[in-house]
Amino acid sequence: MTAGKFIEIESLGKDAQELIRESVEARKMAYTPYSNFKVGAALRCNDGTIICGCNIENSSFSATICAERTAISKAISDGKLKFQAIAVAADMINNLITSPCGVCRQTLAEFGDMSVYLTDPTMTKIVHTSVNDLLPLAFRLNESIN
C-alpha cells in the first residue's frame, strides 16, 4: 500500500486504472445543488463487474447519501456482496486528497478489506490504501477486542 503517497495512474494495473476512470465518470452524475462538491465512486465486485455511484444531496442534509454508499447500495440491490476494490474521485481540499467519511468507512468495512483508490478528477493525484488502513478498528457485531 502507498497510503499517504501520490502515485501515477500508469504505475497501476489495467483493472485499477479502469476503476479510477469509472469513478471520475460517475462523479459527473453527482447531484450537488447545495455544496457543488461532486464525488464519484466505482466499486469492483468479485465477479469483475463495476458498479458506480455518486453523491446525492438533499436539502435535509442528513438525507444526503455519499457516492461510496450509493455504489454499495446499488451492488447489494443487484445481489453482489463481495468486492475487490473501490475508487473514489473528488476535488482536493487544501491540496489534500478527499477520503471517505466515517460512515462510508464503516459501510465499506462491513464487506471486508479491499483496495481503496482515491483520486482527484484529473487523475494526477492518486492514493492507494485499503479499508483496514482507513478504519483499523472497525465495529463488527460478532467480533470484539480481547
C-alpha positions as CSV (number, residue, x, y, z in Angstrom):
1,M,0.0,0.0,0.0
2,T,1.1,3.5,-0.6
3,A,-1.2,5.4,1.7
4,G,0.0,9.0,2.1
5,K,2.0,9.0,-1.1
6,F,0.7,10.1,-4.5
7,I,1.2,7.6,-7.3
8,E,0.9,7.8,-11.1
9,I,-2.0,6.1,-12.8
10,E,0.4,4.5,-15.2
11,S,2.0,2.6,-12.3
12,L,-1.2,0.8,-11.6
13,G,-2.6,-2.3,-13.3
14,K,-5.3,-2.2,-16.0
15,D,-8.1,-3.1,-13.7
16,A,-7.2,-0.3,-11.2
17,Q,-6.9,2.2,-14.0
18,E,-10.3,1.3,-15.3
19,L,-11.9,1.6,-11.8
20,I,-10.4,5.0,-11.3
21,R,-11.6,6.3,-14.7
22,E,-15.1,5.0,-13.9
23,S,-15.1,6.9,-10.6
24,V,-14.2,10.1,-12.4
25,E,-17.1,9.5,-14.9
26,A,-19.5,8.7,-12.0
27,R,-18.6,12.0,-10.4
28,K,-20.1,13.8,-13.3
29,M,-23.6,12.5,-12.4
30,A,-23.5,13.8,-8.8
31,Y,-26.5,15.8,-7.6
32,T,-25.0,18.6,-5.5
33,P,-27.1,21.7,-5.7
34,Y,-26.1,22.9,-2.2
35,S,-22.3,22.3,-1.9
36,N,-21.3,21.7,-5.5
37,F,-18.9,19.1,-4.1
38,K,-19.1,16.3,-6.5
39,V,-17.9,12.8,-5.7
40,G,-18.0,9.6,-7.8
41,A,-17.3,6.0,-6.7
42,A,-16.7,2.9,-8.7
43,L,-16.9,-0.5,-6.9
44,R,-15.4,-3.6,-8.4
45,C,-17.3,-6.8,-7.5
46,N,-15.6,-10.1,-7.1
47,D,-17.2,-11.2,-10.4
48,G,-15.3,-8.3,-12.1
49,T,-18.4,-6.1,-12.7
50,I,-18.1,-2.4,-11.8
51,I,-21.0,-0.6,-10.0
52,C,-20.8,3.1,-9.9
53,G,-22.4,5.7,-7.7
54,C,-22.3,9.4,-7.0
55,N,-23.2,11.6,-4.1
56,I,-26.8,12.8,-3.9
57,E,-27.5,15.8,-1.8
58,N,-30.8,16.7,-0.1
59,S,-32.0,19.9,1.4
60,S,-32.4,17.9,4.6
61,F,-28.7,17.4,4.8
62,S,-28.9,14.2,6.9
63,A,-30.7,12.6,4.0
64,T,-27.7,13.1,1.7
65,I,-26.0,9.9,0.6
66,C,-22.3,9.6,-0.3
67,A,-21.0,8.2,-3.5
68,E,-19.5,5.2,-1.8
69,R,-22.7,4.2,-0.2
70,T,-24.7,4.7,-3.4
71,A,-22.4,2.3,-5.2
72,I,-22.6,-0.3,-2.4
73,S,-26.4,0.0,-2.2
74,K,-26.7,-0.5,-6.0
75,A,-24.4,-3.5,-5.8
76,I,-26.3,-5.1,-3.0
77,S,-29.6,-4.4,-4.8
78,D,-28.1,-6.4,-7.7
79,G,-27.2,-9.3,-5.4
80,K,-23.5,-8.6,-5.2
81,L,-21.9,-8.9,-1.7
82,K,-18.2,-9.4,-2.3
83,F,-15.9,-6.7,-3.5
84,Q,-12.3,-6.3,-4.6
85,A,-11.7,-2.6,-4.7
86,I,-13.3,0.8,-4.8
87,A,-12.2,4.1,-6.4
88,V,-13.4,7.5,-5.2
89,A,-13.0,10.7,-7.2
90,A,-13.4,14.1,-5.6
91,D,-11.9,17.5,-5.6
92,M,-8.9,18.1,-3.4
93,I,-9.3,20.4,-0.5
94,N,-6.3,22.5,0.7
95,N,-4.1,20.2,-1.5
96,L,-5.3,17.2,0.4
97,I,-6.9,14.1,-1.2
98,T,-10.5,13.6,-0.2
99,S,-11.1,10.3,1.6
100,P,-14.3,8.6,2.6
101,C,-16.2,9.9,5.6
102,G,-16.6,7.8,8.7
103,V,-20.0,6.4,7.8
104,C,-18.7,5.3,4.4
105,R,-15.6,3.7,6.0
106,Q,-17.8,1.7,8.3
107,T,-20.1,0.7,5.5
108,L,-17.1,-0.5,3.4
109,A,-15.7,-2.4,6.4
110,E,-19.0,-4.3,6.7
111,F,-17.9,-6.1,3.5
112,G,-14.3,-6.8,4.5
113,D,-10.9,-5.3,3.5
114,M,-10.4,-4.2,-0.1
115,S,-8.2,-1.8,-2.0
116,V,-9.2,1.8,-2.0
117,Y,-8.1,4.3,-4.7
118,L,-8.6,8.0,-4.0
119,T,-8.2,10.4,-6.9
120,D,-8.7,14.0,-7.9
121,P,-10.9,14.5,-11.1
122,T,-7.8,14.8,-13.3
123,M,-6.3,11.5,-12.1
124,T,-3.0,13.2,-11.5
125,K,-3.2,12.8,-7.7
126,I,-3.9,9.2,-6.7
127,V,-3.5,7.4,-3.3
128,H,-3.8,3.7,-2.9
129,T,-4.8,2.4,0.5
130,S,-7.2,-0.1,2.0
131,V,-10.4,-0.2,4.1
132,N,-8.4,-1.6,7.0
133,D,-5.9,1.2,6.8
134,L,-8.7,3.8,6.7
135,L,-10.6,2.2,9.6
136,P,-8.3,-0.2,11.5
137,L,-10.7,-0.9,14.4
138,A,-14.0,-1.1,12.5
139,F,-17.0,-2.1,14.5
140,R,-18.1,-5.6,13.9
141,L,-21.0,-7.0,15.8
142,N,-19.6,-10.5,16.0
143,E,-16.0,-9.5,16.9
144,S,-14.5,-8.0,19.9
145,I,-11.1,-6.9,21.0
146,N,-9.6,-9.0,23.9
